[in-house]
Amino acid sequence: MKKIATFSILTILLVLSIQQISFGEEKEEREEAVKEAHEVFKRDIPVNDEEVIEEAVEEKEVRKIPSKLMKLLPTEKELEEITLRTIWKYADKQSNLDEEVSIETTTALLRDITRVYDPIVNKYKVPTILIEIIKYDDIYEFEYYWDEISSASIEDIFNNAYLIGSPSENIDCMFNHSTEGAITICKTSEYVVQSIIFDKYQEHFSYNKLKVGPKKLLLTQDEMTTRIVQQVLKNIENNKDAEKEYQLYKILESNREIKEEQVKDNQKEEEETREMINENHMKQKQNENKSLGIEKDKKYGIQNFSCIKDEFGLITISGQFNNNQIKKDKIILEILFLDYKQNIIFKNSANLLNIEEYETKRFLGNAKIDKTFATCTIKVDN
């Protein structure tokens, strides 16, 4: 009986051992199958792995290092010192480097935080200031780059500026304005700095003033574009006393006479060129008329006379004198300004000299009178 019991126990242990071995083999088979399945999936997606690696490399390549030009921008604390309170805050800053032409640019956008855009009540734009700093090594590469980003060349912008000035020997600056805002640009041998304010409703400065006349715009320390560019130049020069050495708005304002003389010279040159073209055209027309024998049908004397007063009180007088078949050495034109009762309140005269037969000679002039006139007339006084 004891032997039977012992045999039974051994039999049970043997069965359990066989089951464990079988279970272990099944477990190993499942693990091997899972491993093979992983290998199969790994073989199915090698391209995806490469794409992930490539994307990681590409992301690393486009990652940008902060530009050193950012440090040249005025800080918000410096802006507060200009405005005496917190008004302008940076809304965006960006940098770009074109290694091929060695041109680096930094742009920043300032927003007036004292104003909130209200589409229901106010319905107008919040004032903003755009600052741009361009660093270049080659002037020709810069001019090509500028022509790509701007509709006007840098030379034309300076030529058409309202005010120009040079804080130092190697810095040239300009200022211009319109009813929408203003722009200040300064150019050095390595940098171009420009500041543009969009202030449509003149909340920070009266940019809607005239460019000529007694009510023309005068720069002051409150004009933001000149103050910002001045601060950037100071940071470029890295000179703590730069602000004491010069104030950009004063330099630009002090050169007003120079710019006005340039404008007058340009206008005079344009008028002379226009008159020369008109005279040549009229002579050509006269020769054509003579060859066709139709001079007898021409209206002689004063023609197309007008006197127009502009918003600045300047009166432009224009017209033409058609001569007949008699050559004249001198013609005196007398211009009369009449009030509403046809009383003469002002008169002026002009001379036309050396008028050939059948010649048409145009005249153009300016006058300024303080009194209001209703009309003007002209007559030939021989």
RODO-2510 file (C-alpha; in nm, 4 decimals, decimal comma):
residues 382
     n   res          X          Y          Z
     1     m     0,0000     0,0000     0,0000
     2     k     0,2861     0,2347     0,0831
     3     k     0,4487     0,1528    -0,2531
     4     i     0,1285     0,2363    -0,4352
     5     a     0,1051     0,5715    -0,2571
     6     t     0,4686     0,6509    -0,3316
     7     f     0,4219     0,5668    -0,7011
     8     s     0,1131     0,7839    -0,7201
     9     i     0,2986     1,0838    -0,5787
    10     l     0,5865     1,0331    -0,8215
    11     t     0,3421     1,0051    -1,1092
    12     i     0,1747     1,3357    -1,0115
    13     l     0,5126     1,5121    -0,9818
    14     l     0,6167     1,3792    -1,3216
    15     v     0,2968     1,5071    -1,4823
    16     l     0,3399     1,8474    -1,3244
    17     s     0,7000     1,8591    -1,4431
    18     i     0,5974     1,7706    -1,7974
    19     q     0,3272     2,0444    -1,7896
    20     q     0,5787     2,3007    -1,6681
    21     i     0,8202     2,2059    -1,9436
    22     s     0,5413     2,2253    -2,1988
    23     f     0,4196     2,5592    -2,0604
    24     g     0,7757     2,6943    -2,0653
    25     e     0,8211     2,5851    -2,4256
    26     e     0,4910     2,7514    -2,5225
    27     k     0,5971     3,0696    -2,3463
    28     e     0,9296     3,0690    -2,5285
    29     e     0,7483     3,0095    -2,8587
    30     r     0,5124     3,3063    -2,7917
    31     e     0,8023     3,5341    -2,7021
    32     e     0,9840     3,4267    -3,0170
    33     a     0,6712     3,4959    -3,2236
    34     v     0,6294     3,8381    -3,0695
    35     k     0,9952     3,9084    -3,1358
    36     e     0,9563     3,7974    -3,4978
    37     a     0,6437     4,0133    -3,5306
    38     h     0,8379     4,3148    -3,4075
    39     e     1,1096     4,2374    -3,6568
    40     v     0,8473     4,2208    -3,9329
    41     f     0,7034     4,5624    -3,8375
    42     k     1,0511     4,7015    -3,8111
    43     r     1,1219     4,5893    -4,1635
    44     d     0,7947     4,7445    -4,2834
    45     i     0,8692     5,0964    -4,1594
    46     p     1,2360     5,1733    -4,2249
    47     v     1,1436     5,4714    -4,4483
    48     n     0,9409     5,6316    -4,1691
    49     d     1,2372     5,6072    -3,9369
    50     e     1,4566     5,7803    -4,1935
    51     e     1,1948     6,0540    -4,2425
    52     v     1,1861     6,1172    -3,8693
    53     i     1,5648     6,1451    -3,8659
    54     e     1,5617     6,3764    -4,1692
    55     e     1,2925     6,5966    -4,0155
    56     a     1,4959     6,6241    -3,6975
    57     v     1,8022     6,7273    -3,8969
    58     e     1,6042     6,9813    -4,0996
    59     e     1,4530     7,1302    -3,7855
    60     k     1,8011     7,1691    -3,6468
    61     e     1,9176     7,3437    -3,9647
    62     v     1,6435     7,6115    -3,9672
    63     r     1,6799     7,6885    -3,6011
    64     k     1,7925     8,0501    -3,5818
    65     i     2,0411     8,2089    -3,3472
    66     p     1,9166     8,5408    -3,2018
    67     s     2,0552     8,8300    -3,4047
    68     k     2,3044     9,0709    -3,2494
    69     l     2,1055     9,3500    -3,4161
    70     m     1,8304     9,2889    -3,1599
    71     k     2,0548     9,4504    -2,9011
    72     l     2,0570     9,7706    -3,1066
    73     l     1,6805     9,8192    -3,0706
    74     p     1,5746    10,0715    -2,8073
    75     t     1,4563     9,9085    -2,4885
    76     e     1,1074     9,9696    -2,3589
    77     k     1,2629    10,1577    -2,0683
    78     e     1,4394    10,3900    -2,3142
    79     l     1,1097    10,4436    -2,4944
    80     e     0,9459    10,5376    -2,1635
    81     e     1,2205    10,7963    -2,1068
    82     i     1,1341    10,9527    -2,4437
    83     t     0,7565    10,9579    -2,3914
    84     l     0,7738    11,0229    -2,0117
    85     r     0,5251    10,7401    -1,9609
    86     t     0,4521    10,3865    -2,0817
    87     i     0,2997    10,4018    -2,4290
    88     w     0,4893    10,1757    -2,6686
    89     k     0,5408     9,8015    -2,6233
    90     y     0,6997     9,5524    -2,8596
    91     a     0,4441     9,3309    -3,0317
    92     d     0,6894     9,1407    -3,2529
    93     k     1,0604     9,1063    -3,3314
    94     q     1,2144     8,9153    -3,6206
    95     s     1,5617     8,8676    -3,7692
    96     n     1,6880     8,7352    -4,0993
    97     l     2,0365     8,6672    -4,2364
    98     d     2,1144     8,6279    -4,6055
    99     e     2,4571     8,4674    -4,5938
   100     e     2,4945     8,4758    -4,9718
   101     v     2,5059     8,8573    -4,9824
   102     s     2,6017     8,9151    -4,6155
   103     i     2,2941     9,1232    -4,5368
   104     e     2,1340     9,0911    -4,1949
   105     t     1,7997     9,2513    -4,1070
   106     t     1,6045     9,2936    -3,7876
   107     t     1,2478     9,4265    -3,7780
   108     a     1,0394     9,5115    -3,4751
   109     l     0,6827     9,6299    -3,4315
   110     l     0,5789     9,8658    -3,1521
   111     r     0,2144     9,9066    -3,0551
   112     d     0,0430    10,1848    -2,8617
   113     i    -0,0866     9,9965    -2,5568
   114     t    -0,2834    10,2977    -2,4339
   115     r    -0,5264    10,2450    -2,7213
   116     v    -0,7592     9,9516    -2,7777
   117     y    -0,9091     9,8679    -3,1145
   118     d    -1,2853     9,9001    -3,0803
   119     p    -1,4699     9,7815    -3,3936
   120     i    -1,8040     9,8989    -3,2552
   121     v    -1,7365    10,2536    -3,1362
   122     n    -1,4016    10,3849    -3,2564
   123     k    -1,3483    10,1784    -3,5707
   124     y    -0,9936    10,2959    -3,6325
   125     k    -0,6467    10,1509    -3,6242
   126     v    -0,4176    10,1460    -3,3236
   127     p    -0,0984    10,3534    -3,3829
   128     t     0,2099    10,1411    -3,4534
   129     i     0,5806    10,1980    -3,5181
   130     l     0,7899     9,9757    -3,7434
   131     i     1,1666     9,9686    -3,6818
   132     e     1,4091     9,8100    -3,9273
   133     i     1,7865     9,7737    -3,8983
   134     i     1,9839     9,6504    -4,1992
   135     k     2,3528     9,5598    -4,1734
   136     y     2,5476     9,5173    -4,4975
   137     d     2,9081     9,4700    -4,6112
   138     d     2,8836     9,5644    -4,9791
   139     i     2,7054     9,8837    -5,0891
   140     y     2,6190     9,7388    -5,4307
   141     e     2,4618     9,4276    -5,2767
   142     f     2,2653     9,6518    -5,0418
   143     e     2,1345     9,8717    -5,3249
   144     y     2,0217     9,5603    -5,5141
   145     y     1,8566     9,4281    -5,1968
   146     w     1,6842     9,7628    -5,1348
   147     d     1,5482     9,7742    -5,4900
   148     e     1,3968     9,4314    -5,4286
   149     i     1,2099     9,5333    -5,1120
   150     s     1,1236     9,8958    -5,1945
   151     s     0,9387    10,0670    -5,4788
   152     a     1,1833    10,3624    -5,4702
   153     s     1,5620    10,3687    -5,4575
   154     i     1,7329    10,4946    -5,1447
   155     e     1,8692    10,7868    -5,3481
   156     d     1,5211    10,8912    -5,4648
   157     i     1,3876    10,8670    -5,1088
   158     f     1,6552    11,1074    -4,9850
   159     n     1,6066    11,3408    -5,2826
   160     n     1,2321    11,3652    -5,2150
   161     a     1,2676    11,4003    -4,8375
   162     y     1,1069    11,6826    -4,6434
   163     l     1,4221    11,7366    -4,4337
   164     i     1,7778    11,6041    -4,4552
   165     g     2,0804    11,6225    -4,2263
   166     s     2,4102    11,4622    -4,1232
   167     p     2,4756    11,4063    -3,7494
   168     s     2,8352    11,3135    -3,8331
   169     e     3,0635    11,2769    -4,1325
   170     n     2,9602    10,9208    -4,2227
   171     i     2,5873    10,9410    -4,1369
   172     d     2,3173    11,0796    -4,3675
   173     c     1,9593    11,1127    -4,2446
   174     m     1,6206    11,2151    -4,3855
   175     f     1,2669    11,2776    -4,2613
   176     n     0,9382    11,2774    -4,4507
   177     h     0,5724    11,2826    -4,3486
   178     s     0,2167    11,2511    -4,4763
   179     t    -0,1340    11,2528    -4,3312
   180     e    -0,0851    10,8843    -4,2370
   181     g     0,2370    10,9245    -4,0359
   182     a     0,6098    10,9761    -4,0890
   183     i     0,9414    10,8071    -4,1671
   184     t     1,3011    10,8702    -4,0607
   185     i     1,5966    10,6944    -4,2264
   186     c     1,9655    10,7174    -4,1425
   187     k     2,2369    10,5526    -4,3515
   188     t     2,5940    10,4789    -4,2434
   189     s     2,8751    10,2877    -4,4153
   190     e     2,7468     9,9632    -4,2574
   191     y     2,3892    10,0187    -4,1419
   192     v     2,0558    10,1525    -4,2597
   193     v     1,8120    10,2347    -3,9808
   194     q     1,4550    10,3333    -4,0499
   195     s     1,1570    10,4029    -3,8273
   196     i     0,8033    10,4387    -3,9647
   197     i     0,5052    10,5491    -3,7600
   198     f     0,1462    10,4833    -3,8676
   199     d    -0,0592    10,7436    -3,6838
   200     k    -0,3615    10,8086    -3,9034
   201     y    -0,5480    11,0137    -3,6449
   202     q    -0,2463    11,2211    -3,5334
   203     e    -0,2558    11,0907    -3,1767
   204     h     0,1185    11,1357    -3,1163
   205     f     0,2212    11,4197    -3,3485
   206     s     0,0595    11,6547    -3,6000
   207     y     0,1796    11,4979    -3,9241
   208     n    -0,1053    11,6477    -4,1279
   209     k     0,0584    11,9918    -4,1419
   210     l     0,1814    12,1551    -4,4609
   211     k     0,5315    12,1138    -4,6027
   212     v     0,5584    12,4822    -4,6991
   213     g     0,4162    12,8073    -4,5705
   214     p     0,3725    12,9538    -4,2231
   215     k     0,1831    12,6476    -4,0976
   216     k     0,4425    12,3939    -4,2103
   217     l     0,5466    12,1023    -3,9900
   218     l     0,8281    12,1713    -3,7431
   219     l     1,0171    11,8855    -3,5786
   220     t     1,0349    11,8726    -3,1990
   221     q     1,1614    11,6286    -2,9383
   222     d     0,8130    11,4677    -2,9301
   223     e     0,8467    11,3254    -3,2819
   224     m     0,8997    10,9500    -3,2301
   225     t     1,0636    10,8307    -3,5534
   226     t     1,3594    11,0682    -3,5196
   227     r     1,4023    10,9855    -3,1506
   228     i     1,3972    10,6092    -3,2148
   229     v     1,6498    10,6261    -3,4983
   230     q     1,8700    10,8486    -3,2832
   231     q     1,8628    10,5876    -3,0049
   232     v     1,9556    10,3073    -3,2466
   233     l     2,2470    10,5142    -3,3807
   234     k     2,3584    10,5732    -3,0248
   235     n     2,3527    10,1957    -2,9613
   236     i     2,5484    10,1354    -3,2830
   237     e     2,8124    10,3890    -3,1838
   238     n     2,8128    10,2437    -2,8330
   239     n     2,8747    10,5912    -2,7013
   240     k     2,7033    10,6973    -2,3817
   241     d     2,7482    11,0627    -2,4706
   242     a     2,6045    11,0284    -2,8217
   243     e     2,2712    11,1795    -2,7205
   244     k     2,4497    11,4816    -2,5698
   245     e     2,6554    11,5298    -2,8849
   246     y     2,3561    11,5722    -3,1140
   247     q     1,9785    11,5604    -3,1271
   248     l     1,8647    11,4318    -3,4641
   249     y     1,5423    11,6322    -3,4876
   250     k     1,7356    11,9577    -3,4324
   251     i     1,9882    11,8713    -3,7025
   252     l     1,7142    11,7907    -3,9530
   253     e     1,5222    12,1074    -3,8635
   254     s     1,8338    12,3262    -3,8893
   255     n     1,8893    12,2118    -4,2493
   256     r     1,5419    12,3184    -4,3594
   257     e     1,6774    12,6128    -4,5614
   258     i     1,9186    12,3877    -4,7498
   259     k     1,6396    12,1513    -4,8470
   260     e     1,4059    12,4351    -4,9420
   261     e     1,6745    12,5828    -5,1683
   262     q     1,7206    12,2425    -5,3296
   263     v     1,3469    12,2171    -5,3874
   264     k     1,3341    12,5664    -5,5394
   265     d     1,6287    12,4891    -5,7674
   266     n     1,4646    12,1661    -5,8793
   267     q     1,1340    12,3422    -5,9439
   268     k     1,3084    12,6191    -6,1377
   269     e     1,4968    12,3671    -6,3456
   270     e     1,1763    12,1749    -6,4160
   271     e     0,9945    12,4953    -6,5161
   272     e     1,2772    12,6006    -6,7476
   273     t     1,2829    12,2572    -6,9051
   274     r     0,9071    12,2610    -6,9440
   275     e     0,9142    12,6081    -7,1003
   276     m     1,1893    12,5050    -7,3388
   277     i     0,9904    12,2009    -7,4453
   278     n     0,6763    12,4130    -7,4910
   279     e     0,8628    12,6745    -7,6945
   280     n     1,0156    12,4094    -7,9182
   281     h     0,6761    12,2514    -7,9598
   282     m     0,5130    12,5845    -8,0437
   283     k     0,7862    12,6751    -8,2937
   284     q     0,7450    12,3386    -8,4577
   285     k     0,3705    12,3938    -8,4712
   286     q     0,4169    12,7444    -8,6152
   287     n     0,6436    12,6122    -8,8860
   288     e     0,3850    12,3499    -8,9689
   289     n     0,1133    12,6154    -8,9808
   290     k     0,3234    12,8388    -9,2039
   291     s     0,3886    12,5548    -9,4425
   292     l     0,0153    12,4834    -9,4556
   293     g    -0,0721    12,8535    -9,4970
   294     i    -0,3222    12,8592    -9,2104
   295     e    -0,1673    13,1326    -8,9921
   296     k    -0,4391    13,3729    -9,1090
   297     d    -0,6967    13,1676    -8,9151
   298     k    -0,5026    13,1924    -8,5875
   299     k    -0,6385    13,4001    -8,2967
   300     y    -0,3900    13,6711    -8,2042
   301     g    -0,3280    13,8413    -7,8709
   302     i    -0,3750    13,6945    -7,5215
   303     q    -0,5106    13,3400    -7,5120
   304     n    -0,5733    13,0785    -7,2410
   305     f    -0,5229    13,3307    -6,9606
   306     s    -0,5816    13,2180    -6,5999
   307     c    -0,4938    13,3171    -6,2447
   308     i    -0,5395    13,0519    -5,9765
   309     k    -0,4869    13,0930    -5,6031
   310     d    -0,3708    12,7836    -5,4116
   311     e    -0,4172    12,6902    -5,0478
   312     f    -0,0999    12,8736    -4,9478
   313     g    -0,2176    13,2083    -5,0873
   314     l     0,0144    13,1893    -5,3894
   315     i    -0,1423    13,3018    -5,7192
   316     t    -0,0242    13,1299    -6,0377
   317     i    -0,0660    13,3428    -6,3508
   318     s    -0,0392    13,1736    -6,6895
   319     g    -0,1361    13,2185    -7,0508
   320     q     0,0084    13,2785    -7,3961
   321     f     0,0517    13,5627    -7,6430
   322     n    -0,0028    13,4837    -8,0109
   323     n     0,1799    13,7341    -8,2275
   324     n     0,0644    13,8407    -8,5715
   325     q     0,2755    13,8953    -8,8808
   326     i     0,4679    14,1888    -8,7241
   327     k     0,7805    14,1214    -8,5231
   328     k     0,7793    14,2944    -8,1815
   329     d     1,0716    14,3848    -7,9591
   330     k     0,8615    14,4206    -7,6449
   331     i     0,5099    14,3534    -7,5221
   332     i     0,3910    14,4827    -7,1816
   333     l     0,1256    14,2731    -7,0090
   334     e    -0,0773    14,4446    -6,7366
   335     i    -0,2563    14,2144    -6,4908
   336     l    -0,5384    14,3546    -6,2769
   337     f    -0,6949    14,1921    -5,9700
   338     l    -1,0547    14,3004    -5,9027
   339     d    -1,2830    14,2626    -5,6031
   340     y    -1,6509    14,1656    -5,6212
   341     k    -1,7434    14,5269    -5,7088
   342     q    -1,4924    14,5241    -5,9955
   343     n    -1,2610    14,7649    -5,8128
   344     i    -0,8885    14,7258    -5,8732
   345     i    -0,7215    14,6049    -5,5538
   346     f    -0,3873    14,5064    -5,7023
   347     k    -0,2069    14,5203    -6,0331
   348     n     0,1110    14,3804    -6,1747
   349     s     0,2945    14,3868    -6,5060
   350     a     0,5234    14,1610    -6,7083
   351     n     0,7251    14,2019    -7,0265
   352     l     0,7587    13,9716    -7,3241
   353     l     1,0678    14,0425    -7,5348
   354     n     1,1767    13,9674    -7,8910
   355     i     0,8623    13,8119    -8,0319
   356     e     0,8995    13,6821    -8,3841
   357     e     0,6226    13,6996    -8,6432
   358     y     0,3493    13,4462    -8,5841
   359     e     0,5305    13,3348    -8,2685
   360     t     0,3371    13,2082    -7,9670
   361     k     0,5044    13,2932    -7,6414
   362     r     0,3800    13,1413    -7,3151
   363     f     0,4078    13,3224    -6,9844
   364     l     0,3962    13,1838    -6,6313
   365     g     0,4434    13,3695    -6,3060
   366     n     0,3488    13,3914    -5,9394
   367     a     0,2112    13,6677    -5,7213
   368     k     0,0938    13,6941    -5,3635
   369     i    -0,1592    13,9441    -5,2267
   370     d    -0,3154    13,9609    -4,8848
   371     k    -0,6547    14,0821    -5,0043
   372     t    -0,9230    13,8555    -5,1424
   373     f    -0,9936    13,9063    -5,5104
   374     a    -1,2905    13,7956    -5,7149
   375     t    -1,1346    13,7860    -6,0609
   376     c    -0,8368    13,9008    -6,2616
   377     t    -0,7919    14,0361    -6,6135
   378     i    -0,5003    14,1011    -6,8462
   379     k    -0,4421    14,3462    -7,1274
   380     v    -0,1603    14,4324    -7,3661
   381     d    -0,0106    14,7767    -7,3107
   382     n     0,2034    14,8857    -7,6071
***
